Amino acid sequence: RLDTMVTVVDALNFLQDFEEAQSLQDAGESLGEDDERSVADLLIDQIEFCDKLLISKTDLASPEQLERVKQILHSLNPRAEVIPMIKGNVSLKKVLATGSFDFDQAATAPGWL
């Protein structure tokens, strides 16, 4: 049984990866059954499925970049707690033994289907 599902998002690189993934969707590209997902696709799936979202490198991102990252994360997974980090510092109480993961809820994420 999973207790907490955590995904770490890099505040500096996430926007570029997400926008590239978005442009592929807009272009109507279809990967087919045998094609592997891109790193961006996998990241989006992980964001949709988790219950804790850690944002790394928040001290290196501009306030505008950080706000945009938070907006996108919230749109992909409004139920996840978003926790900004500087130099990887996060309270272990926030990510270990929280009891916050709900598999039934996570399985409703679009990527799960």
Secondary structure, 3 states (H helix, E strand, C coil): CCCCCEEEEECCCHHHHHHHHHHHHHCCCCCCCCCCCCHHHHHHHHHHHCCEEEEECCCCCCHHHHHHHHHHHHHHCCCCEEEECECCECCHHHHCCCCCCCHHHHCCCCCCC
